[in-house]
Amino acid sequence: RKTGKTVSTKYYADPFVIFHHINAYEEDGHVVFDLITYQDSNLYDMFYIHNMKQDVDKFIETNKDLSRPTCQRFVLPLNIDK
């Protein structure tokens, strides 16, 4: 903030893991951001070297049950104290 004061506002959402930030911008007094999210952190398991060294068919079979990505948009107001 321009005043240098800490904003005490907290926003809450269901838990998720962020893998990519797609987009973010400010519009009409809100911060809008789009994220690729997952229900759990199991997707990171596929990046272990021993998993990546598997042949393609084995790799696909091993990772087929990982949580699927979801695109989520969050719109947070900037001026809630006004």
Beta strands, then each sheet from edge to edge (+ up, - down):
strand 1: 17-27
strand 2: 30-38
strand 3: 70-77
sheet 1: 1+ 2- 3+
end
